[in-house]
Amino acid sequence: MPGFPISPTETTIYNPGVQYAIDLAFSDPRLDPQNAGFQILGVNVYRSYQDPNGPYEKVNATPVQVGYYRDEHKISLIQEDVSDNFIFKGDSPNKEWIFKTQKSIVLNNVVYQQFSEGQDIIVNIDGQDIKPLKADGAKKMVWLNTYKTYDPISHISSPPILPSTTGSFVICKYYGVTNFVQTNLNRRLYYKLATYGYDVIDKVNIETPLASAPVISLEAMSEAEPVWLEAMNRNNFILEQGGERVKLFLRKWAGTECPNNSPTHKSTINDCNVCFGTGYVGGYTGPYDILLASPDESKGLELTPEGLKAAFSFETWTGPSPLISQRDFIVRKNGDRFSIGAVNLTTVNGAPLQQRFQVALLGSRDIRYSVPLKASLVTPPNSTPAAEPTQAVIESRKKVWEDLF
């Protein structure tokens, strides 16, 4: 018996039909015989973006004491000091004053609305409240009003209220997203459930180590039946016998924004060595060692305005884990790097079985050749725990293997 409580053994993850929300349902850990030596106090929910290996952050404030938890956007009134967050202080081509907030701004009760007059925002400059000119909730950007204000009663135009160039105290009050749940395109959301309990022998509180908790993802909504587990095993056998070992890099779609992001173009430069064109520091997670079906396409040359260019693309497939998205890339043993196209995830009853996709050779000047090849991470296990096959399946597999050899 382990020295810690076991996480819930039966879990279900699904979208409740509400934008920016994910529901988790799980079994009662008190019913697990392995938790007999603990007084179960609840379950803690941990979430990771991009990478099933983490890092994971705790999303619930107190242990969940029912078999259900909804992870969703939380909107709160935020008061933030933005004195040092200015992108432009009248020195832009249009003489703009722009600052950024730490959280995404909710405008007109709409999350990630791009442009608004900013009526939901109050900016306080050295003790004086003003209304900003406009705001971009998705990019967390606020523009100050740099135009004169005309008073129709006194017929006097007042100059705009702006911070001092030598330094001012600027406070921004806005409604922001305090719990970010990414449910848009190319999302990668992973969860782990850790049972929290009291050890009646050692008299201490203890929870399941995250390394011992299974990974839960929205793309693996149910467990595969034994017959499909056998199909996955045979696919893996094919890859092990004739597949090619490559290194996989997963593109980041969330995280710390790159300092080289252009506030004018709202994107990063393509040759940035901080984010490698993704907009987020680090650019990619990985590498992961995976197996791909060997290519079966011809390699040629094509004439482009820049000269001759190698033209090489092929369709391939791999197992269900790790989950791959378009714009990830792989590195072959000869150093060639290939961009991944649209991914077709084959599933049965919500259980992922196989990923099929097209890859294309990257040009030698592509910034992705600058992504360093670090030590490989452990390839995460299948998101769906493998159930033990029945005796009939085991016997069937044995006969097939004997026929092969």
C-alpha positions in Angstrom: 0.0 0.0 0.0 1.5 3.4 -1.0 2.3 6.0 1.6 -0.1 8.5 0.1 -3.8 8.6 -0.9 -4.6 7.3 -4.4 -6.2 9.7 -6.9 -9.8 9.0 -8.2 -9.7 6.0 -10.5 -12.7 6.8 -12.6 -12.7 10.2 -14.3 -14.7 11.9 -17.1 -13.8 15.2 -18.8 -16.2 17.1 -21.2 -17.2 20.5 -22.4 -20.5 21.5 -20.8 -21.7 23.5 -23.8 -20.4 26.7 -22.2 -17.7 28.8 -23.7 -14.4 28.9 -21.7 -15.4 26.0 -19.4 -14.3 22.4 -18.8 -16.2 20.0 -16.5 -14.5 17.2 -14.6 -16.4 14.3 -13.0 -14.6 11.7 -10.9 -15.3 8.8 -8.5 -15.2 9.1 -4.7 -11.6 8.3 -3.5 -13.0 7.3 -0.1 -14.3 4.1 -1.8 -10.8 3.0 -2.9 -9.6 0.3 -0.5 -6.0 1.7 -0.9 -7.2 4.9 0.9 -8.4 3.0 4.0 -5.5 4.5 6.1 -6.4 8.1 5.3 -9.2 10.4 6.3 -10.1 11.8 2.8 -10.6 15.6 2.9 -11.2 16.2 -0.8 -9.6 16.3 -4.2 -7.3 19.1 -5.6 -7.5 19.9 -9.3 -4.3 20.8 -11.2 -4.0 22.1 -14.7 -1.2 22.4 -17.3 -1.1 24.2 -20.6 0.8 22.8 -23.6 2.7 20.0 -21.8 1.3 16.9 -20.1 4.5 16.8 -18.1 3.7 20.1 -16.5 4.3 22.5 -14.9 0.9 22.1 -13.2 -0.9 24.8 -11.2 -3.6 24.2 -8.6 -6.9 25.7 -9.8 -9.3 25.1 -6.9 -9.1 27.3 -3.7 -10.2 24.5 -1.3 -10.3 20.7 -1.7 -13.3 19.6 -3.8 -15.6 17.4 -1.7 -18.0 16.3 -4.4 -17.3 14.3 -7.5 -17.5 17.3 -9.9 -15.5 20.4 -10.7 -16.0 23.1 -13.3 -12.9 24.9 -14.5 -14.0 28.1 -16.1 -13.1 31.7 -16.7 -13.4 33.9 -13.6 -13.9 37.6 -14.1 -12.9 40.0 -11.2 -12.4 43.7 -10.7 -8.6 44.3 -10.8 -6.7 47.4 -9.7 -3.2 47.3 -11.1 -0.2 49.7 -11.0 0.7 50.2 -14.7 3.2 53.0 -14.2 6.0 50.9 -15.6 3.9 49.1 -18.2 3.9 51.7 -20.9 4.8 50.6 -24.5 4.7 54.1 -25.9 4.9 57.4 -24.1 4.0 59.7 -27.0 7.0 58.4 -28.9 5.1 56.2 -31.4 4.7 57.3 -35.1 1.1 58.5 -34.1 2.2 60.0 -30.8 0.2 57.4 -28.9 0.3 56.6 -25.2 -0.2 52.9 -24.7 0.2 50.6 -21.7 -0.4 46.9 -21.1 -2.2 45.1 -18.3 -1.3 41.8 -16.8 -4.7 40.2 -17.3 -6.9 40.0 -20.3 -9.5 42.8 -20.2 -13.2 42.1 -20.3 -15.0 44.8 -22.4 -18.7 45.1 -22.5 -19.0 41.8 -20.7 -17.2 40.1 -23.6 -14.0 38.2 -23.0 -11.2 39.0 -25.5 -13.2 41.7 -27.4 -10.5 43.3 -29.5 -11.6 47.0 -29.6 -13.9 49.1 -27.5 -14.1 52.6 -26.3 -12.9 51.5 -22.9 -16.0 52.6 -20.9 -15.4 49.7 -18.5 -11.9 51.0 -17.6 -10.8 53.8 -15.3 -7.3 55.1 -15.4 -6.1 57.1 -12.4 -3.1 59.4 -13.2 -1.6 61.0 -10.1 -5.0 60.9 -8.3 -7.2 62.1 -11.2 -9.6 59.6 -12.8 -9.9 59.6 -16.6 -11.5 57.5 -19.3 -9.1 55.9 -21.8 -9.5 56.4 -25.6 -9.9 52.7 -26.4 -8.7 49.3 -25.4 -7.9 45.9 -26.9 -9.1 43.2 -24.4 -7.4 40.3 -26.2 -4.0 42.0 -26.4 -4.3 43.6 -22.9 -3.6 47.0 -24.4 -5.1 50.4 -23.3 -4.7 53.7 -25.3 -4.9 57.0 -23.4 -6.7 60.0 -24.9 -4.3 62.3 -26.4 -6.8 64.8 -27.9 -8.1 68.0 -26.5 -11.5 68.0 -24.8 -14.0 70.7 -25.8 -16.4 72.1 -23.2 -19.5 73.4 -25.0 -20.5 75.5 -22.0 -17.3 77.4 -21.5 -16.2 77.1 -25.1 -12.8 76.1 -23.8 -10.7 73.2 -25.0 -8.8 71.4 -22.2 -5.5 69.6 -22.9 -5.5 65.8 -22.4 -4.5 64.4 -19.0 -1.3 62.4 -19.6 1.4 61.0 -17.3 4.5 63.1 -16.7 7.5 62.1 -18.8 9.6 62.3 -15.7 7.4 59.8 -13.9 3.8 59.5 -12.7 1.7 57.1 -10.6 -0.8 55.4 -12.9 -3.4 53.0 -11.7 -5.8 51.1 -14.0 -9.1 49.6 -12.8 -10.7 47.0 -15.1 -12.5 43.8 -15.1 -10.1 41.0 -16.0 -9.9 37.2 -16.4 -8.3 35.8 -13.3 -8.6 32.2 -14.3 -7.7 31.6 -17.9 -9.2 28.5 -19.5 -8.0 28.1 -23.1 -10.7 26.5 -25.2 -9.9 28.1 -28.6 -8.1 26.6 -31.5 -5.0 24.4 -30.9 -5.7 24.1 -27.2 -3.8 21.7 -25.1 -5.3 21.4 -21.7 -4.2 18.7 -19.3 -5.5 18.0 -15.8 -4.4 15.9 -12.8 -6.5 15.0 -9.7 -4.7 14.7 -6.4 -6.6 13.2 -3.4 -6.0 15.2 -0.3 -6.3 13.5 3.0 -5.1 13.1 6.6 -2.8 10.3 7.6 -4.3 8.9 10.8 -1.0 7.2 11.7 1.6 9.9 11.1 -0.9 12.7 12.0 -0.1 14.8 8.9 -2.0 16.0 5.9 -0.9 14.5 2.6 -2.0 14.4 -1.0 -1.3 12.3 -4.1 2.1 13.2 -5.7 1.4 14.6 -9.2 3.9 12.2 -10.7 1.6 9.4 -9.5 -1.6 11.0 -10.8 -2.8 10.0 -14.4 -3.0 12.7 -17.1 -6.6 13.8 -18.1 -7.2 15.6 -21.4 -10.3 16.7 -23.3 -9.1 14.8 -26.4 -9.2 11.5 -24.5 -12.8 11.6 -23.1 -13.1 7.9 -22.4 -11.1 4.7 -22.1 -10.5 2.5 -25.1 -12.0 -1.0 -25.0 -9.7 -4.0 -25.0 -10.2 -4.7 -28.7 -9.0 -1.2 -29.6 -6.2 -1.4 -27.1 -5.1 -4.4 -29.0 -5.2 -2.4 -32.2 -3.0 0.3 -30.6 -0.6 -2.4 -29.5 -0.3 -3.7 -33.1 0.1 -0.2 -34.5 2.9 0.3 -31.9 4.5 -3.0 -33.0 4.5 -1.8 -36.6 6.2 1.5 -35.6 8.8 -0.3 -33.5 9.7 -2.6 -36.3 9.7 -0.2 -39.2 9.1 3.3 -37.9 11.5 6.2 -37.7 12.6 7.8 -34.4 12.2 11.6 -34.5 12.2 14.4 -32.0 8.9 16.3 -31.6 8.6 20.0 -30.6 5.1 21.2 -29.5 4.3 24.9 -30.2 3.3 27.0 -27.3 -0.1 28.7 -27.5 0.0 30.3 -24.0 2.5 31.4 -21.5 4.7 34.5 -20.9 4.4 36.9 -23.8 7.6 37.6 -25.8 9.1 41.0 -25.0 9.7 41.5 -28.8 6.0 41.4 -29.6 5.2 44.4 -31.8 2.3 46.5 -30.3 1.8 47.9 -33.8 1.5 44.7 -35.7 0.3 42.7 -32.6 2.7 39.9 -33.4 6.4 39.0 -32.9 9.1 39.3 -35.4 9.7 36.0 -37.4 13.4 35.8 -36.6 13.0 36.3 -32.8 15.4 34.0 -30.8 13.3 34.4 -27.7 10.0 33.0 -28.9 11.0 31.7 -32.3 8.0 33.4 -34.0 5.3 32.0 -31.6 4.8 35.1 -29.4 5.6 33.2 -26.2 8.9 32.9 -24.4 10.6 29.6 -25.3 8.5 29.1 -28.3 8.2 25.3 -28.0 8.2 22.5 -25.4 10.2 19.4 -25.9 11.8 17.6 -27.6 9.9 14.3 -27.2 11.2 11.1 -28.7 8.4 9.5 -30.8 8.0 7.0 -33.6 6.6 7.9 -37.0 5.7 5.7 -40.0 8.6 5.9 -42.5 8.2 8.3 -45.4 7.3 6.9 -48.8 7.5 10.0 -51.0 10.1 11.3 -53.5 12.3 14.3 -52.8 12.7 16.9 -55.5 13.7 20.5 -56.2 11.5 23.4 -57.2 12.5 26.8 -58.6 11.4 29.8 -56.3 12.2 33.5 -56.5 15.0 32.8 -54.0 16.5 30.0 -56.1 16.3 26.2 -56.0 14.5 24.8 -52.9 14.1 21.3 -51.7 10.5 20.1 -52.0 9.8 17.2 -49.7 6.5 16.4 -48.0 4.8 13.2 -47.0 1.9 11.8 -45.0 2.7 9.8 -41.9 1.1 8.7 -38.7 1.9 8.0 -35.0 0.3 6.8 -31.8 -2.2 8.8 -29.7 0.3 10.5 -27.4 1.6 13.1 -27.1 -1.2 15.1 -28.8 0.1 16.9 -31.9 -1.3 20.1 -33.4 -0.7 22.0 -36.6 2.5 24.1 -36.7 4.4 21.8 -34.3 7.5 20.4 -35.9 9.8 17.3 -35.9 13.5 16.8 -36.3 14.9 13.8 -38.1 18.2 12.1 -37.4 19.8 13.8 -40.4 18.9 17.2 -39.0 16.1 18.0 -41.3 13.2 19.8 -39.7 9.6 19.3 -40.9 6.5 21.4 -40.1 3.4 19.5 -39.2 0.1 20.2 -41.1 -3.5 19.5 -40.1 -3.8 16.6 -37.8 -6.5 13.9 -38.1 -7.1 12.3 -34.7 -8.7 8.9 -35.1 -11.0 8.1 -32.1 -13.4 5.4 -31.1 -16.1 6.4 -28.5 -13.9 9.4 -27.5 -10.7 7.4 -27.0 -7.8 8.5 -29.3 -6.2 5.7 -31.2 -3.9 7.3 -33.9 -2.8 10.6 -35.3 -2.3 11.1 -39.1 -0.9 14.2 -40.6 1.2 15.7 -43.4 4.7 17.1 -42.8 6.7 19.4 -45.1 10.4 20.2 -45.1 11.3 23.6 -43.7 13.5 26.0 -45.5 17.1 26.3 -44.2 16.4 29.9 -43.2 13.4 29.1 -41.1 13.7 30.3 -37.5 12.7 26.9 -36.2 16.2 25.7 -37.1 17.4 27.9 -34.2 15.3 26.0 -31.6 18.0 24.2 -29.6 18.0 20.4 -29.3 18.0 19.8 -25.6 17.8 16.5 -23.8 14.6 14.7 -24.7 11.7 14.8 -22.3 9.9 11.7 -21.3 7.1 11.0 -23.9 3.9 11.2 -21.9 1.9 8.1 -21.6 -1.5 7.7 -23.3 -4.0 10.1 -21.8 -6.4 7.2 -21.6 -5.2 4.6 -19.0 -4.7 1.2 -20.7 -7.2 -1.4 -19.4 -6.1 -5.0 -19.1 -7.2 -7.0 -22.2 -9.5 -9.9 -21.7 -8.2 -13.5 -21.9 -9.7 -13.9 -25.3 -7.8 -10.9 -26.6 -4.6 -12.2 -25.1 -5.0 -15.5 -26.8 -5.8 -13.9 -30.1 -2.7 -11.8 -29.9 -0.5 -14.8 -29.1 -1.8 -16.7 -32.2 -1.2 -13.7 -34.4 2.4 -13.2 -33.2 3.1 -16.9 -33.7 1.8 -16.6 -37.3 4.0 -13.6 -37.9 7.2 -15.4 -36.8 
